Each structure stands twice: as structure tokens, then as C-alpha cells.
């Protein structure tokens, strides 16, 4: 581990369980509170400090009395880290912000969802019944927009509509309902009034005994309230109006959430990204539900992705179960594992093998690894950088212990679109 410079008097480096290729870091000047945010393709403490060209940062960092805090809080692919960095810097306009050393707001081809803004809009409307001047008004049901658009993939739930209708008939009121409409929204190529919350309420009112004669609480967000939100964030807005919590509102289905995750996968995120995991957490998904939603999202992604981009993941699903059966059938003298070349580290295996042979009469004679590649980039990196080195070092270490090394490379891609 590289020793940090003396001017770094505090550090907080979170553990990376996924052995990611890149990370986001932050320097905070404890004397003047100025911040520098950056990313690095590598590992914390690998000798890299920062790549800033900001002269004020250089001057403050090299001051003999300098005191800085160093933090690493997020990990992922380099492309994802670029997007996270850009999101954080743009949020505070760091390049023009005197509290930051950054000369630019970064750059990325990945567009991250505006989760914080969407959360804020939903929370403001649900808690305060208002958002940036838009207040609740009572709209006669007969005056609701007749040509209203609705979010794609809106699924009508008859049982939920019936519950709402029964309550309307029983209470003879519409006070408990709320409809949220984006006025004059250009959405997926069409312009009109877009209902982002309340479709089921409207249908229940229209099917009730007396509701059609009443007025329904409505919040109209004018164009300036929503014109900065891309359509994907509008979809997220509609999704978040129906969270998976215990209340009378219709919960978003696993398929609804998976559809949102699939959209993010198309934009370059994966199911391990912070945005997806935050979504799962906010919708109170159990571990098994997270796995289910991820499977559905992956299937949706596969359905719209060319065959030649579908790499087999032997670390999940049925492929993982099938590989475990193969490993379990190995002879007792064989120590077998299955690894992605993106995350392979032999140390724990070497420890277990040597310790086993020390303490047991029946020795391990073969170390067998079944490898698979996550994608072409990791395959190329393995072949160019890591394969021969791993083979050489393991062979040298195993030689005196009379242990044979065997690397087996599994089939890389599916013959046809399929998922278990």
C-alpha cells in the first residue's frame, strides 16, 4: 500500500467488494473547505494522487502547513465513474464555483438519471401538495384534458381501480385522490397534457356512481417545471409516484421497475450501479425480489440487444448452478473454482490448497479454474496483461508442491437468445 503524503491528515476509503476497475475520489482542504473531485482507473493507494491542473490546488496542496482529507466513496467501470463525476460537478457547477478546485465539470457519454431531482419533486408534491408554485386545484372531472397523454407501458389494474371506486362510492368524496399532470409536455414525439400520477384515480372516478359530477384534486406542472427533464426521467417520475410501500396507492410491479432498470442498462449502467441499487432500496425490494427484477431487466435487455453482444455470465442464474454441479463432481484431489477473468485473484485459493495439503493425508494434486469473460474488453485485457503472468507464477509456486495447474475457458456467447 502506497503511503499517503503528510498533508493528507484524514482519509476515508470505502471497501470495494466488486474489485472495480475505477473509483471516484475527493480531496477537501480542511483549512479553507475547498474541494477537488476526480476519478482514476486503478486502485486506491496505487501511487496515483490526482490529475488536476488547477494552480490554486497545486499551491494549496504543496503548502507546508496544508491539511487535506482524502475520500473514496464510489467504484465501478471507468465510463460509469466519468458519468458520476460529471453529475456531481454539474450539480454544483464546479468549474465556476469558488468552493471547488475543478477547472471543468467533467465529461461522459452516459446520461445518469436525475434521481435526486425526481425524488424532490415527488416528495414535495406528496408531502406539501405543491412544487415550485404549482398548487392543488380542484378540476371538475368533466374538464380533465380529453386528449391527455400517458406514460408508455401504463398497465391498467382492474383490482386497484375497483378498490378506489368502492372507496369513492362509500365516502362520496374525491378529496383523498390526487392527479399530477405535466402541461404541454413533448413526450416521445407527442405533445399534450401528460398524466404522471393518477391514471387509476381518473378511471375509478369515471366508473364510480357520482364521481363524474365532482372535482378532483389536481396539480398542473407548467412547462418550465418539467422542460429540463428528459423523457426517461419523466418515466422515473411516474414510477416514483407509485413506490413499493404499504399504502393505498398501487405499488409499482416488478416488471415496471425492471423496465426502468432496462432503460438504464441501455444507457450504459448495470444492475450493480449505485443508481439501480438505490432504486431497489427505495422500493423496499427484498434480496430475492432484487434478483428477480434484475433477471427480468436482463431478459428485457437481451431482447433488444444483438446476439453477438450477449456474453454468458457463469456467475449468476442457471449457468452458475450448472457450473457448481460440474465442480461438485470433480475428484477429491482436484481443487476447482469458476471465476470471471475480470475479478480473478488466486491468493485465497493458494492459501486454502497449501493449508489443506499440510493438514490432510489426501492431497490436492490439481488446481483447476473455469474462466469466463464478462465482455470483449475484459477478455482482451486478460490475454494481453494477466493470463501469461498468472500461468507463470502459479506454475512456479506449484512446482515444488507437485500440484498441476489447469485453466479451462468456458464458452463465451450464447448461440441464440436465451436466459434461464
Secondary structure, 3 states (H helix, E strand, C coil): CCCCCCCEEEEEECCCCCCCCEEEEEEEECCCCCEEEEEEECCCCCCCCCCCCCHHHHHHHHCCCCCEEEEEEEEECHHHHHHHHHHHHHHHCHHHCCCECCCCCCCCCCCCCCHHHHHHHHHHHHHHCEECCEEEEEEEHHHCCCCCEECCCCCCCHHHHHHHHHHHHHHCCCCCCCEEEEEEEEECCEEEEEEEECHHHHHHHHHCCCHHHCEEEEEEECHHHHCCCCHHHHHHHHHHCCCCCCCCCCCCCHHHHHHHHHHHHHCCCCCCCHHHHHHHHHCCCCHHHHHHHHHHHHHHHHHCCCHHHCECCCCCHHHHHHHHHHHHCCCCCEEEEEEECCCCCCHHHHHHHHHHHHHCCCCCCEEEEEEECCCHHHHHHHHHHHHHHHHHHHHHHHHCCCCEEEEEECCCECCCCCCC
